[in-house]
Amino acid sequence: MSKEYLAQKIGKITAQIEGWPTLSSDEIQLGRPKKGTHGDLSTNVAMVLAKRTGEDPMAIAEAISQKLRLNRGLVKNWSVCAPGFINFVYGGRYLRNQLLEIHEQGKNFGKCDIGKGQRVQVEFVSANPTGPLNVVNARAAAVGDSIANLLQTIGYHVEREYYVNDTGLQVKLLTESVEVRYRQLLGESVPFPEDGYHGEYIIDLAREIIDREGVKYLSPPTAETREKIRHEALHKLVTKQQEDLRRFGVEFDVWFSERSLKKSGILEEVLALLTEGGHIYEKDGAVWFRSSSFYDQDDRVLIKEDGEATYFLLDTAYHKNKFDRGFHRVIDLWGPDHHGYLPRMRSAVKALGIQPDLLDLRIIQQVNLLRGGKPMRMSKRAGSLISMGELLDEVGVDVARFFFLMRRMDSHLDFDMDVAVEESEENPVYYVQYAHARCCSILKYSKSQGAVLSPIKDVDLSLLKRGEELDLIKELALLPEVIQGAAQALEPHRITGYLRDVATSFHQFYHKHRVVTDSPGLTAARLALVEATRIVLRNALRIIGVSAPISM
């Protein structure tokens, strides 16, 4: 029974009653009641109508309920509940159809074509290439990759992009830091840059240059030697970031260079367009953008007094480049220090003649690693936050990805290292993966007992009548709806929550009922339910990039 089926039935009734406004199917909202005892689906349509007509919502709900004529195989029963809800209980035929659909669609269960192949770009992580990726970058990687997977699952053509900030002050400081360590390792007494990058990885980079070039760069530095150091340091660090991300299961389609953006001439093109639109003025020797004419509180500098382009101008040019490439939608996932950039970037896009609603900007909040209930802060090698590599060494890819997705991306996340390494039900990753492994174990055991999984159409699914069996089927049937909701809202944390719900329903079923029984018919039906659970768990885990083990 689809929500559309019920919405259409309710809509026809409201259209027939004199004095009631006509409601479209989209206006009739159906969702899960907060209390399971209230049914499987509920609508507040009576309360919506009451606001427009002034009538008693309970009376409206009763009137709709009495006029409803529904297929009892799809809807077992329905009732009215204060202050005006109409609650529905699934019918047996609907539940059996869900198991049929899961088996028939297999790995495709949960997919749809809402996106119709439209091109969407998701840009995420995009950390400065001046050191190892840290745990905040790791959270961004897990969130961004899962969002891309979700959008692909509902039919969008998705491209993952990483913006490499390979110019500017931070790269200059990186170059100076490596150069000074190079000279210090070769015996020179030179001071380290005040704002330079610390950590053993800088010393490692300097050692690699010595191993290959020896004392070649000891002579007074030139633009040429510094360019070689810059290129070598950036290449090594970006390569290491790529390796860490690949280890984390994240592959980018495009690594976009800021340096190439500057060389393309698009900065001049953007300035010309903004000037033509009357969005630019000069003040105190700088060039300003009238950001306050749009969504921002203040105007923003594009060209500084010294003639250097600001990061804001670079970002504006970069976003023009994105839309010039033909994306229907651009999604940026930024770090917690970028809140102030949201209104100015929307302003810039609008000033360039691009629809602002095509640009979706999201903030991914801070991560706090905890051990023994206390924060872990410093990395032994990076001289900063704990690196992604160190985290993966300790907890592994599956745990890291799952934990990073357990809360909304705009909420701070406490990552409990003690729980992350536990192999118990306290660890949500273990709990979910164990449910999948248990499904596989049951199916394997059934074969050893001569109970082979039968084709779903040959199974009498009406034998599944127990509360735990029906509750599990209802949970499994939600996967397409959960995926669509998570994809459209860009909220991958909904998938981890759903996986835990499925695992709980499955464990409750398993602990109360034997699967391989003395009844061949009941055994076949329960094996079909176990296989459907395995399919759903695997499909949902795949979306968030977590493995589905067959044994644990």
Protein Blocks (a to p, Z undefined) as FASTA:
>chain_A
ZZklmmmmmmmmmmmpghiacddfklmccdddfblklojbdcfklmmmmmmnopafklmm
mmmmmmpccdfklmmbacdddfhiacddddfklmmmmmmmmmmnmmmgoiacklnopacd
ddehjiaffbccdfklmmmmmmmmmmmmmmmmnopacdddddddfecjklmmmmmmmmmm
mmmmnopacdddfklcedjklmmmmmmmmmmnommlmpccdfklmmmmmmmmmmmmmmmm
mmmmmmnopacfbdcdfklmmmnommmmmmmmmmmnopacceehiacddfklmmbmbdcd
fbdfkopacfklmmmmmmmmmmmnopabdcddddfklmmmmmmmmmmmmmnopafklpcc
dddddddddeehiacfbdfklopacdfklmmmmnommlmmmmmmmpcfkbccdddfklmm
pccfklmklmmmmmmmmmmmmmmmmmmnopacddfklpcfklpmbfklmmmmmmmmmmmm
mmmmmmmnopaklmmmmmmmmmmmmmmmmmmpcfbdcblklmmmmmmmmmmmmmmmmmmm
mmnopacdfbZZ
